[in-house]
Amino acid sequence: MTKNTTFLKDVNDGLSQKVKHISSKYFYDKKGDQLFQQIMEMPEYYLTNCEMEIFKEQSEAIISAFNINENQEFELIELGAGDGKKTQYLLEKLLEKHLKFKYIPVDISQNSLDVISTRLKKIFPNLHIEAMQGEYFQVLEALFQSKNPKIILFIGSNLGNLNDEVAHDFLHKLSDNLKWGEKLLLGLDLIKSKNIVLPAYNDSAGITKAFNINLLERINHEFGADFNLEKFDHFPYYEEEEGIAKSFLKSKIKQSVFIKALNKSFEFAEGELITTEVSRKYNDKILNKILENSNMEIQEKFLDSENYFADYILTKK
Ligand code: AVJ
């Protein structure tokens, strides 16, 4: 199945359920990529600044924790590379130390990979970079074909978009592919109060709203649907006890939407929700529960000065 027919099938399945949903992985078309870049610039979206501070201030310590054998070439694999601005600090230090490595950014968005490759090649002419387009689960096998030792970067709280069971399966599958002593640098947003988390997913400039609604616009463009973008609202939700920020699209009225590529209409009640994103927040306990029996353990944890965000180093046992 090509990527687009998978998307169409997922839209059909998701909108045919009693509780409607469309996966957040479909946010990232060209416009979605740009809107996410803008979200990261929003004052309310603390995640990026916090993790940026960790990379800026603690890259040296992070590299020590990697325990790199300097005589051996390794692969630095970044899952969900995005714009690579945080990783830049790490790359700079690794290159300074004349360590031998290949940087492999992996992303669902070819557009993001093109942007990051061009930028990094310009900044670091000596960087050996080899981008790979694909979804996390699907590229794992291809990634683990080479024999060189691996360091995996999975930062930006990208794991948060996966439901706990899926996050469990993903980390276990990743762990199964790692060899003894290999590392995973896992960047996770930490559980904190609603008055900090909720505005991050509801910025006052309305960028997150546009990001969420762009999903419907994408379906209009790609599948000839007639979603009236004015008739849906961005609806963010977060409760600290649960620790999961959720984004929904809310139908403002009772309405029917036709999707040409499916030759099918979908009915929406007034106030009906489509789940479009979960962004799980973590703590040590939740992470340890997910890692149970995975043969990966927390080796070290790097925090920003507000203790909002954590970059964990996990080691394969
Ligand atoms: C890219 C998954 C980390 O969940 O915080 C930002 C995406 N969604 N605002 C997140 C996002 C709405 C983001 N991640």
Residues whose N, C-alpha, C, O or C-beta is under 5 A from the ligand:
A	BS01	AVJ	I39 G156 S157 N158 N161 A200 S279
